[in-house]
Amino acid sequence: MSTTLLKSGLLIAMVLLTAVAGLTPIWILRTLRKRAHKHGTGKKKSRVSLLLCLLTCFSAGVFLATCFLHLFPELFEHVEMMKETYGFDPDFPVAELLACTGFFVLFLVEELVLIILPNAGHSHGSSESEMERSRSRVDQVGLLRAADGDDRHHGGFSPSQPSQTETQNVASPRQCSVATCKEATIPIIAEPERCEANCATVKEYPPIITHSRPHPHSHSTRSVTIVLAIAFHAIIEGLALGVQTDPAKIWAIFISLTVHKLIVAFSIGLQLARTHAHSLKWVILSMVLIAFMTPIGGVIGMLVRHASMNAQLQDTIILICHGLTVGTFLYVTFFEVLIHERDNEHPNLLKLLAMVIGFTLIGIIRLLTHGHSHGHSHEHHHEDHDHHDHH
């Protein structure tokens, strides 16, 4: 069997396996929603909510480990390879710079999309967790007033009480959307470490008040961000498989990539299914797109292998793409997943445990497959360099 035929067959298998893993969360979430609806209210419904929260935190651990145990080491290896092969030795942390650039680029892309398409999707304020958070913020206005009243009695200073305009601007989360309530503001304390004990004997000015408004970051934009980040990463993975010529190495890379990819695909599918419960076509389309990205990268790798592209230019492009991918994973982990789970009703220690389990799983896979999946990178680059030197 030729290596081209072998790689083609394995890439097709990877598409099918990735699609199945990514679409499985749809069935899981549907089952959880049925149970939650059946139980109505009470402990059993809370358990369903907790399970969904823990699954999300598990996926956050997977993303975190993928970034720091999988992508960052490969990025550093690629930089070292370029130092050895091309004498590329800038007196600057190139890998870290590229990773941070990827983070900033993804942040910028999201904000530009929100500026260009301000009404795309629906606000996070419509979710149950955000509604609860908004209610707590509204309650906080009352606490601020009470605090200001206390200051008036024992502080001797003139307090900066929230004005009537400010309290009128506190909108109900059900009424507020990106399109209708952009200017709605909620006064909150900007100094979390004010007087906590013996406050009656302490003289201090009233707390600094900042204003929070519903976050315009839409679910649609969030999902596009995740899909782009993972698709970019999948193409880079496909390149690693596409440039190989040794059947044994092809099989080793396929196995290591597939095991890792199935877990990541499940985590991505979970995030998409949560934010698009009533738009499953979008979830299916996104997962199919992600599933096909690795074969596309594999095809690009096979074409590059047989092309006359300058080896140094090829490796420089891969280095830049790889570095940007690290930054996108960082952004997705902290700004798209964890930020929405940190402050909900469920115990944070359980969330931490779920994250550690996801992180550990990727760490074990990395430990077991490191020798097979990463040793190829130096070898094929040296082969390509020698190949171009002969021409």
TORLUMGU-695143 format. One line per 5 residues: number of its first residue (from 0); for each residue y, x, z of C-alpha. Coordinates in steps of 0.5 Angstrom, whole numbers, always signed. Example, Ala and Ser with C-alpha at 12.3 -4.5 7.8 and 13.67 -1.06 7.14 Angstrom:
2
0	-9:+25:+16 | -2:+27:+14
This chain:
391
0	+0:+0:+0 | +7:+3:-2 | +12:+4:+4 | +17:-1:+0 | +12:-7:+0
5	+10:-5:+7 | +17:-5:+9 | +18:-12:+6 | +13:-15:+9 | +15:-13:+16
10	+22:-15:+15 | +20:-22:+13 | +15:-22:+19 | +21:-20:+23 | +25:-26:+20
15	+20:-31:+22 | +19:-29:+29 | +27:-28:+30 | +28:-35:+28 | +23:-38:+32
20	+25:-34:+38 | +32:-36:+37 | +31:-43:+36 | +26:-44:+42 | +32:-45:+47
25	+34:-52:+43 | +27:-55:+46 | +28:-52:+53 | +35:-55:+53 | +33:-61:+51
30	+28:-62:+56 | +32:-60:+61 | +37:-65:+59 | +32:-70:+59 | +30:-68:+66
35	+37:-68:+69 | +39:-75:+66 | +32:-78:+69 | +34:-75:+76 | +41:-78:+75
40	+44:-74:+82 | +41:-71:+87 | +37:-64:+89 | +33:-65:+83 | +39:-65:+78
45	+42:-59:+81 | +36:-55:+80 | +36:-57:+73 | +43:-54:+73 | +41:-48:+77
50	+36:-46:+72 | +40:-47:+66 | +45:-42:+70 | +40:-37:+71 | +37:-37:+64
55	+45:-36:+62 | +45:-30:+67 | +38:-27:+65 | +41:-27:+58 | +47:-23:+60
60	+43:-18:+64 | +39:-17:+57 | +46:-16:+53 | +48:-11:+59 | +42:-7:+58
65	+42:-7:+50 | +49:-5:+51 | +48:+1:+56 | +41:+3:+55 | +40:+2:+48
70	+46:+2:+44 | +50:+7:+48 | +44:+12:+48 | +43:+11:+40 | +51:+12:+39
75	+51:+19:+43 | +45:+21:+39 | +48:+20:+33 | +54:+24:+35 | +50:+30:+37
80	+46:+29:+30 | +53:+30:+27 | +55:+36:+31 | +48:+39:+29 | +48:+38:+22
85	+55:+38:+20 | +59:+42:+25 | +62:+35:+27 | +65:+37:+34 | +72:+34:+36
90	+75:+35:+42 | +75:+28:+44 | +70:+22:+47 | +69:+19:+40 | +63:+15:+42
95	+67:+12:+48 | +73:+11:+43 | +69:+7:+38 | +66:+3:+43 | +73:+1:+46
100	+75:+0:+39 | +70:-5:+38 | +72:-9:+44 | +79:-9:+42 | +77:-11:+35
105	+73:-17:+37 | +78:-19:+42 | +84:-19:+37 | +79:-23:+32 | +78:-29:+37
110	+86:-29:+38 | +88:-29:+31 | +83:-35:+30 | +86:-39:+35 | +93:-37:+32
115	+91:-39:+25 | +86:-45:+27 | +89:-48:+34 | +85:-54:+34 | +78:-51:+32
120	+73:-54:+36 | +74:-56:+43 | +77:-53:+50 | +73:-50:+55 | +76:-55:+60
125	+72:-61:+57 | +66:-57:+60 | +63:-60:+67 | +64:-53:+70 | +71:-53:+68
130	+73:-60:+70 | +71:-58:+77 | +75:-52:+77 | +81:-55:+75 | +80:-60:+80
135	+80:-55:+85 | +86:-52:+82 | +90:-59:+83 | +87:-59:+90 | +90:-52:+91
140	+97:-55:+89 | +97:-59:+96 | +94:-53:+100 | +100:-49:+97 | +105:-54:+99
145	+102:-54:+106 | +102:-47:+106 | +110:-47:+104 | +111:-52:+110 | +108:-48:+115
150	+112:-42:+113 | +118:-46:+114 | +116:-47:+121 | +114:-40:+123 | +117:-35:+118
155	+124:-37:+118 | +125:-36:+110 | +126:-41:+105 | +120:-42:+101 | +119:-43:+94
160	+115:-50:+94 | +112:-52:+87 | +117:-56:+84 | +116:-64:+82 | +116:-61:+74
165	+110:-57:+76 | +106:-62:+80 | +107:-67:+74 | +105:-62:+69 | +98:-62:+73
170	+94:-65:+67 | +87:-68:+68 | +82:-64:+65 | +79:-70:+61 | +86:-71:+58
175	+87:-64:+57 | +85:-61:+50 | +88:-55:+46 | +91:-60:+41 | +95:-65:+47
180	+96:-61:+53 | +98:-54:+51 | +104:-54:+56 | +100:-57:+62 | +100:-52:+68
185	+97:-51:+74 | +100:-47:+80 | +96:-42:+83 | +97:-36:+88 | +97:-30:+85
190	+97:-26:+91 | +89:-27:+94 | +90:-22:+100 | +96:-26:+104 | +96:-27:+111
195	+89:-29:+113 | +89:-29:+121 | +94:-30:+126 | +99:-32:+121 | +103:-36:+126
200	+106:-29:+129 | +107:-26:+122 | +113:-27:+118 | +113:-26:+111 | +115:-29:+104
205	+112:-35:+101 | +106:-33:+96 | +108:-31:+89 | +106:-37:+84 | +103:-36:+78
210	+101:-42:+73 | +95:-43:+70 | +94:-47:+63 | +87:-49:+60 | +84:-44:+56
215	+85:-45:+49 | +79:-41:+47 | +74:-46:+43 | +67:-46:+43 | +67:-45:+36
220	+71:-39:+36 | +66:-37:+42 | +60:-38:+38 | +63:-35:+31 | +64:-28:+36
225	+57:-28:+38 | +54:-29:+32 | +58:-24:+28 | +57:-19:+34 | +49:-20:+34
230	+49:-20:+26 | +53:-13:+26 | +48:-10:+30 | +42:-13:+27 | +44:-10:+20
235	+45:-3:+24 | +37:-4:+26 | +35:-6:+19 | +38:+0:+17 | +34:+4:+21
240	+27:+1:+18 | +30:+1:+11 | +31:+9:+11 | +24:+11:+13 | +18:+13:+9
245	+13:+15:+13 | +8:+8:+15 | +6:+10:+22 | +14:+11:+23 | +15:+4:+20
250	+10:+1:+24 | +13:+4:+31 | +20:+2:+29 | +18:-5:+27 | +14:-6:+34
255	+20:-3:+38 | +25:-7:+34 | +21:-14:+34 | +20:-14:+42 | +27:-12:+43
260	+30:-17:+38 | +26:-23:+40 | +29:-23:+47 | +36:-22:+45 | +35:-27:+40
265	+32:-32:+45 | +39:-30:+49 | +43:-32:+43 | +40:-38:+42 | +41:-40:+49
270	+48:-39:+49 | +49:-43:+42 | +45:-49:+44 | +49:-49:+50 | +56:-49:+47
275	+53:-54:+41 | +49:-59:+44 | +51:-64:+39 | +52:-60:+33 | +44:-57:+32
280	+45:-56:+25 | +50:-50:+27 | +46:-47:+32 | +40:-47:+27 | +44:-44:+21
285	+47:-39:+26 | +40:-37:+28 | +37:-37:+21 | +43:-32:+19 | +42:-27:+25
290	+35:-27:+23 | +36:-25:+16 | +41:-20:+18 | +36:-15:+20 | +32:-15:+13
295	+39:-15:+9 | +40:-8:+13 | +33:-6:+11 | +35:-7:+4 | +41:-3:+5
300	+37:+2:+8 | +32:+3:+2 | +38:+3:-3 | +42:+8:+1 | +35:+12:+1
305	+35:+12:-6 | +42:+13:-8 | +46:+19:-9 | +51:+18:-3 | +54:+24:+0
310	+50:+24:+7 | +56:+26:+11 | +59:+20:+9 | +53:+16:+10 | +52:+18:+17
315	+60:+17:+18 | +60:+10:+16 | +54:+9:+20 | +57:+12:+26 | +63:+8:+26
320	+59:+1:+25 | +55:+3:+31 | +60:+5:+36 | +64:-2:+34 | +57:-6:+35
325	+57:-3:+42 | +64:-5:+44 | +62:-12:+41 | +56:-13:+46 | +61:-11:+52
330	+66:-16:+50 | +60:-22:+49 | +57:-20:+56 | +63:-20:+60 | +68:-25:+56
335	+63:-30:+53 | +57:-30:+58 | +59:-28:+65 | +66:-30:+66 | +63:-38:+65
340	+58:-37:+70 | +61:-33:+76 | +65:-38:+79 | +60:-45:+79 | +57:-48:+85
345	+50:-44:+85 | +49:-38:+89 | +52:-31:+86 | +46:-27:+89 | +41:-32:+85
350	+45:-30:+79 | +45:-23:+80 | +37:-23:+81 | +37:-27:+74 | +41:-21:+71
355	+37:-16:+74 | +31:-19:+71 | +34:-19:+64 | +37:-12:+65 | +30:-9:+68
360	+26:-12:+62 | +30:-9:+57 | +30:-3:+61 | +22:-3:+61 | +22:-4:+53
365	+27:+2:+52 | +22:+6:+57 | +16:+4:+53 | +19:+5:+46 | +24:+10:+47
370	+19:+16:+44 | +17:+12:+37 | +24:+8:+36 | +29:+13:+37 | +26:+20:+35
375	+26:+18:+28 | +34:+18:+28 | +34:+26:+28 | +29:+27:+23 | +31:+22:+17
380	+38:+25:+18 | +35:+32:+17 | +31:+30:+11 | +37:+26:+8 | +41:+33:+9
385	+36:+37:+6 | +35:+32:+0 | +42:+33:-2 | +43:+40:-1 | +37:+41:-6
390	+42:+37:-11
